[in-house]
Amino acid sequence: MKKPKMLYFCVNQASFVKKDVAIFAQKYDVKVCDFYHTNKKYTPILFLKQFWFLLVNIWGTKIVVCQFAGYHSFMPTLVARLFNIPSLIVAGGMDCVSFPSLRYGNFHKQLLGAFTRMSFYLCTHISPVHESLLKRNDTYYGDDNFKQGILHYCPNIRAQIKTIYNGYDAAAWPKPHQNRKPNSFITVAATLDNPVRMILKGADMVFDVARLLPDYSFTVIGFMGNRKPDWPANVTVLPFTPADELARLFGEHEFYLQLSISEGFPNALSEAMLCGCIPIVSEVASMSFIVGDAGFVLTQRNVSMLKVLLEDAVRQDKVFLSKAVRNRIEQNFPISKRVKGLLDLTEEMLHPNKEKTA
């Protein structure tokens, strides 16, 4: 039987995008259109590319999916509405927030915020990766908006909303072992050469707390260029790393730090936990939910509080916690749940009046 045609729109084909495309490909003939260029002046050309893609492929399309909302989601959701085709936006983080002091978040920028807002109003369905992306009160970072989330910036949305968490294949990540460097911490983020990204991802906090804890060791992954900050001797700085090498590095460290100001459902955090890294996270979005009682949560962006939290963490039963954190991801966020969630949701979109079977 011929698979129904799905048009899938994304900014770039990152690993999590490829994972969702592979899920949809189990049931649909997926046509992918990305909206990526390093230079923003090419945005009009990307719109033309997208228009041509829609012109060629819209006929016979049964469903439209956009990974995140933004410039790239406006035309697909508009055309889907005009052709009475159900459309889904998978909301992931940046498209749900505004942090003016960091110039971060779709809703911080007037034009991008308008395209994001129109996309959310035009689509028929929204699937955030966590409930906190819909509406939340942020207390961790005190320099910007207290209220965040899609429903805060788009209060009259009529789209149907269904939260589907990210999922992980535990078999793809090595089980925890005990040969780890004592009192060692690791953190991962992309493009940390950008000073704003340093603050956004909390890497600046890692450097600051490292100076206060010279007997602990820290690894920061995510510097791509030659410009490096002045880091203390107990900090190792590495470029962004492939998944297999990242798994090895996770396995050498006892703790994983994710001290971001904004997140959705961070993959690196869950993957580090699968490798047995005990998580220490900021109280932002989904992260305290992900770690549960198997990790540690920093409630305020304060280096002194972080120092105390790290000193407490290294005194705990680390062998027990290392096993517990893998179990938490394996049991609560398996890839099978996301597969079922996405395929069930798209089936409901195609057949809204079909009775559900047990």
VENRA-V231813 format. One line per field, one symbol per residue. ss: DSSP state (a for helix, b for strand, c for the rest). psi: psi as a letter, one per 30 degrees, with the letter a starting at -180 (. if undefined). burial: b if it has 24 or more other ideal C-beta (glycine too) atoms within 12 Angstrom, else e. A space follows every 10 residues. Layout:
# VENRA-V231813
ss = ???
psi = ???
burial = ???
This chain:
# VENRA-V231813
ss = cccbbbbbbb ccccaaaaaa aaaaaccbbb bbbbccccca aaaaaaaaaa aaaaaaaccc bbbbbbbccc aaaaaaaaaa aacccbbbbb bccaaaccba aacbcaaaca aaaaaaaaaa aaccbbbbcc aaaccbbccc ccccccbbca aaaccccccb bccccccbca aacccccccc cccbbbbbcc ccccaaaaaa ccaaaaaaaa aaccccbbbb bccccccccc ccccbbbbcc ccaaaaaaaa aaccbbbbcc ccccccaaaa aaaacccbbb bbccccaaaa aaaacbbbcc ccaaaaaaaa aaaccccaaa aaaaaaaaaa aacbaaaaaa aaaaaaaaaa cccccccc
psi = kkkkkkkkkl elilefeeee eeeefffljk kkjlhkkfkf fgeeeeeeee eeeeeefekf kfkkkkjlka effeeeeeee eeghkkkkkj kfdegglkie ffhkkefeke eeeeeeeeee eelfkkjlfl fffekljkfe jgfakeklle fefifhkfkk kjkjlllkje ffkklklfil kkhkkklkll hffkeeeeee fgeeeeeefe ffifflkkkj kgkfafjklj llfgkkkllk kleeeeeeee ffkekkkjhl fklcikeeee eeefggkkkj llikbfeeee fbggakkjfk ikeeeeeeee eeeffljeee eeeeeeeeee efhlfeeeee eeeeeeeeee ifgkkkl.
burial = eeebbbbbbb beeebbbebb bbbbbebbeb bbbbbbeeee eeeeebbeeb eebbeebbee bbbbbbbbbb bbbbbbbbbb eeeebbbbbb bbbbbbbbbe ebebbbbbbe ebbebbbbbb bbbbbbbbbb bbbbbbebeb beebbeebbb bbbbeebebe bbbbbbbbbb eebbebeeeb bebbbbbbbb ebeeeebbbb bbbbbbbbbb ebbeebbbbb bbbeeeeebe beebbbbbbb bebeebbebb bbbbbbbbbb bbbbbbbbbb bbbbbbbbbb bbbbbbbbbb bbebbbbbee beeebbbebb eebbebebee bbbbbbebbb ebbbbeebbe bbbebbbebb eeeeeeee
